[in-house]
């Protein structure tokens, strides 16, 4: 059961699938939302992306208040990738006590 006194993070998606992208394509982006469903302010301490060609940008402040959200933009530039499948895990590290890390996967397939 959720202790409503804590910060509580919720991601709008657990997976982002860019699908098939042409190697000559320009940068493509997608978005997820980070929601604070607890009562206390949620502080996004760090966002990490495992190996891969994806870039991540938190839009707005690192403090998300109760019932608020912040968009997280994920980008890939297919022209800078090798052909084939590319995947990464993106981790959002916050001040939520249990657990402080939420993650989601990102994938794309780069074609000729």
N, C-alpha and C positions, 0 to 999 in steps of 0.2 A: 504494500500500500504506500502511496506517495505521502510523505510528510510535507504538507503545504507550507511549512515554515521555511523549507529549503528552496534553493534555486533548483529549477528543474528544466533541463534542456530537452527539446523535441525537434527533430529534423523533419522537414516536409517530405523528404524522399530518402530512401536507403541506397539507391542506385541511380546513376545517371548513365544512360546509354546514348552516345552520340550516333551510333550506327555506322553505316558505310560512308566514308568521306573520301573525296578525290584528293590525290596528292597535291594537285595544283590549287586546291581551294585556299581561300584566305581564312583568317581566324574565325572560329565558330565558338559560340558561348551558350551556356545553359545556366540555370539558376536553381538553388534550393533556398529554403528559408529556415533560419534558426529561430525557434520560438522559446520564450521563457514561460512555462506553464506553472511555475512555482510562485511564491509570494515575494521572495527576496530578489534583489538584483542579480542577474547572471552576468558574470564577467568572462569574456572570451580571452583567455590568456595567450593562446597560440593556435595557429592553424598550420598543420604539416601535411605535405604531400609526399607519398612514397615515390620511389623512382618512376619516372615517366614524363611525358611531354606536357602535362597539364599545368596551368597556372591558376592560382586561386586568389580571389580578392574579396575581403569582407567590406561591404558597403555600409558606411555609417560608423557609429560609435561601437566600441568594444563592450560597453555596458548595455545590457538589454533588461529593461524593467518588466515587471509583472504584466502578463498578457500582451507583451510587445514582441516584435520580431525584427530580425536584421537579415537582409539578403546576402547570400554568398554566391559570387559569380565564378564559374569554372570555365576556363578557355583552353582551346587547343588550336595550334596552327599546323594543319596537316602537311604543309609544304616543308616543315622542319622535321618531319617524322620519317622513320623507315616504313617500308610497306609491311602490311600485316596487322595483327591485333595488338593494341596497346591498352594496358590497364594500370590503374593506380588505386591506392587506398588513401582517402583524405581523412585526416583526424582533426576533430575540433576539441581542443583542450580548454576546459572551463573551470570555474570554482564550484561546480556541482559536486557535492560530497560523494555520491554513490551512483555511478562511477564518474570520474572527472573527464573521461574521454569517450566521445561518440565518434563513430567512423562510418564512412560510406564508400562504395566503390564507384569508379568511373571507367568507362571503356569506349573504345572506338576501333574501327577497322579502316586502315588506310589503303586505298586502292589506287591503281594507275589511272 
